[in-house]
């Protein structure tokens, strides 16, 4: 219904903000779209918006927080019967990049908060 269209537009608005470097506005849009997806039981919208939020957190340097979010998204997807969903490919790819980031930080001796 209208909520699906609304969530899609909000994700697109978040993408526009993200491309302009406006990460706070983008984050707000992605969080709103994820909430709409969750409220209406559209877990594809929820996962898509949440994974875009993970990418922002990653770019802000929150690797561990992003990994934790990926773990939560996997649990939510499995609980909703989406374990075989193509969306999980995106989740696993994102998660793999984050684990690579974490490995690179550890190997480089980077002591900044992860």
QUIPE-V977995 format. One record per pair of residues at least 24 apart in sequence whose ideal C-beta (glycine too) atoms are under 6 Angstrom apart, sorted by the first residue. I is the first residue (numbers start at 1). J is the second residue. D is the distance in whole Angstrom. If there is no record, write none. Layout:
I:J:D
I:J:D
This chain:
3:36:6
3:40:5
7:33:5
7:36:4
7:37:6
7:45:5
11:49:5
23:56:5
27:56:6
43:80:5
43:82:6
44:87:6
47:87:5
51:90:6
51:94:6
54:94:6
63:98:6
63:101:5
63:102:5
63:114:5
64:114:5
66:98:5
67:98:5
70:95:4
